[in-house]
Amino acid sequence: MAALWFLLSAAALGCAAQGARAMLAERRLEARLGLAQASAPLRQRPGLFSASGRDRSEIAGKLRLAGFQDARAPDWFVWARLGATLGVALLVMLASHLASGSVFAQPLLIVIACGLTYVGAKQAIHLLAARRARAIMAEFPFLLDLMLMMLESGISLDQCFRSIARDEGIAVPQHARLIALLVADLDRGMRYDLALDRWAARVAVSGAKELASLFRQALFQGVELAPALREFVREFTQRRVMRAREAMGGITVRMVVLMILFFMPALFVVLGGPPVVAIFDTLKGVSR
């Protein structure tokens, strides 16, 4: 019976892998034909595990912030989370079978492992999004300083974008890749307002939409960029200082916890050990 269960599970996993390969091949074909934007999302999502409503919007926002810009990224995340949960369930069942000879010897362990995997997938996306957001926000002051120097030297905003995408990949690696995508959109004939909106959506941090609006006003209405960019530089620098202070406060709290856990017991032993030993010696002498 256990062997039959494993054969059925392996067959189901193989079918899922073949389906994923077929969907990837279809996606590559649609991209080559230029139909990726018009393609519909995955229609055969299981209703029990699909993200919808507020949960779906949250997952889509975190995926964009983590760097996954595809419109079907939430659907792929749903399927990947489901596949990881099933894979963990199979591994726990295999370990249970090898340890005790029965697949369902530890049903509670299977439920706990699957639940942790299902919840942990979303937490992993949150961690990736937070890591990328910190990297992007840390580079913003340097990016705006570069743009300010280039604009004050007399080059246009378009040349500024192209110069950053081409030559500044070491100074601002995250923003250089995003601006390279912006330049690629412009080279394909996309309008500046749409390309800037797409750039702000790819950056996906607070302040990106305001910067895109400022760039549009500078391009189409002749608004002077230098004073506004100086204000943005000051604002992003203050945010970075605030995050550094928050990190310092967190380190202080962690150090206090470590001192309580590791230093205080040793201190109690050193200070309270001799009196306790003396008391026990006195009690032993009295008993004799």
Residue pairs with C-beta under 8 A, 6 or more apart in sequence:
2 97
2 101
2 102
2 103
5 93
5 103
6 93
6 94
6 97
6 103
9 90
9 93
12 86
13 86
13 87
13 90
16 83
16 86
20 79
20 83
23 42
27 36
27 39
27 72
30 36
30 39
37 71
39 72
41 71
41 72
41 75
42 72
42 75
42 76
42 79
45 75
45 78
45 79
46 82
49 78
49 81
49 82
50 56
50 78
51 59
51 74
51 77
51 78
56 74
59 74
59 77
59 122
59 125
60 73
60 74
61 204
62 125
62 126
62 129
63 73
63 74
63 77
63 125
63 129
64 73
64 201
64 202
64 204
65 129
65 132
65 133
65 204
65 205
66 125
66 128
66 129
66 132
67 128
67 132
68 77
69 201
69 202
70 76
77 121
77 125
80 121
81 117
81 118
81 121
81 122
84 117
84 121
85 114
85 117
85 118
85 121
88 113
88 114
88 117
89 110
89 113
89 114
92 106
92 109
92 110
92 113
92 114
93 103
93 104
93 110
96 102
96 103
96 104
96 105
96 106
96 109
96 110
97 103
97 105
99 105
100 106
104 110
132 174
133 204
133 205
134 243
135 174
136 174
136 175
136 203
136 205
137 205
137 236
137 239
137 240
137 243
138 240
139 172
139 173
139 174
139 175
140 175
140 207
140 232
140 236
141 233
141 236
141 237
141 240
142 171
142 172
143 164
143 172
143 175
144 229
144 232
144 233
144 236
145 233
146 164
146 168
146 171
146 172
147 160
147 164
147 225
147 229
148 226
148 229
148 230
148 233
150 159
150 160
150 163
150 164
151 157
151 160
151 225
151 226
151 229
152 226
155 163
157 215
157 218
157 219
157 225
158 186
161 179
161 182
161 183
161 186
162 183
164 172
164 175
164 176
164 179
165 176
165 179
165 180
165 182
165 183
168 176
169 176
169 177
175 203
178 199
178 202
178 203
179 199
181 198
181 199
181 202
182 195
182 196
182 198
182 199
185 194
185 195
185 198
185 199
186 192
186 195
190 198
192 216
192 219
192 220
193 216
193 220
196 212
196 215
196 216
197 212
199 208
199 212
200 208
200 209
200 211
200 212
207 232
207 235
207 236
210 232
211 232
214 223
214 225
214 228
214 229
214 232
215 225
217 223
218 224
218 225
